[in-house]
Amino acid sequence: MIIIDIDFISVNWGGTLTVGGEDVLNVYVDVVGTFPSSGIDVSISKIDINWITGDDYYVPIGGKLSDQLEVD
């Protein structure tokens, strides 16, 4: 899995997610961080991944989304 966000200093949902060499569609990535004073290391404060499915999935209370995906 490769997560790329060129502008990680601000919240912009401009990143991409690649799995197994293929870009994952309908997934938006936002990595937020800073460069410390050394300019070499990076400090990441959060990684958000937003998946917008083309289908509706209903997850019961106490259930898991992964259980619903196996059925589909």
matplotlib code that plots the C-alpha trace (Angstrom):
import matplotlib.pyplot as plt

x = [0.0, 1.3, -0.2, 0.9, -0.1, 2.1, 0.6, 0.5, 0.8, -2.9, -6.1, -7.0, -7.9, -5.5, -3.7, -3.9, -3.9, -2.2, -2.5, -0.6, 0.5, -3.1, -4.6, -7.8, -10.7, -13.2, -10.7, -9.5, -6.4, -5.3, -1.9, -1.3, 2.2, 5.0, 8.8, 10.7, 13.4, 16.0, 14.1, 15.0, 12.5, 8.8, 6.3, 2.9, 0.0, -2.7, -3.6, -7.2, -8.6, -12.1, -13.7, -16.8, -18.5, -20.7, -23.0, -24.9, -23.7, -25.8, -23.9, -25.9, -25.1, -22.2, -21.4, -18.5, -18.2, -15.8, -18.5, -20.8, -18.0, -17.4, -21.1, -20.9]
y = [0.0, 3.4, 6.7, 9.9, 13.4, 16.1, 18.9, 17.4, 20.7, 21.5, 19.5, 19.2, 15.5, 15.6, 12.4, 9.0, 5.4, 2.7, -1.0, -3.7, -1.2, 0.0, 3.3, 2.7, 4.7, 6.5, 6.8, 10.2, 10.6, 13.4, 13.3, 16.2, 16.9, 19.3, 19.5, 20.0, 22.7, 20.2, 20.0, 16.3, 14.4, 14.7, 14.7, 13.2, 14.2, 12.2, 10.1, 10.2, 7.9, 8.4, 5.7, 6.6, 3.3, 3.1, 0.7, 1.1, -1.2, -1.6, -2.7, -3.9, -2.9, -4.9, -6.0, -5.2, -3.7, -6.4, -9.1, -7.2, -7.0, -10.7, -11.3, -8.9]
z = [0.0, -1.0, 0.3, -1.4, -0.4, -1.9, 0.1, 3.6, 5.4, 4.9, 4.9, 1.2, 0.4, -2.6, -1.8, -3.6, -2.4, -4.5, -3.6, -5.5, -8.2, -8.9, -7.9, -5.8, -7.2, -5.0, -2.2, -0.9, 1.2, 3.5, 5.3, 7.7, 9.1, 9.4, 8.7, 12.0, 12.0, 10.6, 7.3, 6.9, 9.1, 8.8, 11.7, 10.7, 12.9, 11.1, 8.1, 7.0, 4.3, 3.0, 0.8, -1.1, -2.1, -5.2, -3.2, 0.0, 2.8, 6.0, 9.0, 12.0, 15.5, 16.7, 13.1, 10.9, 7.4, 6.4, 7.0, 4.5, 1.9, 1.9, 1.1, -1.8]

ax = plt.figure().add_subplot(projection="3d")
ax.plot(x, y, z, "-o")
ax.set_aspect("equal")
plt.show()
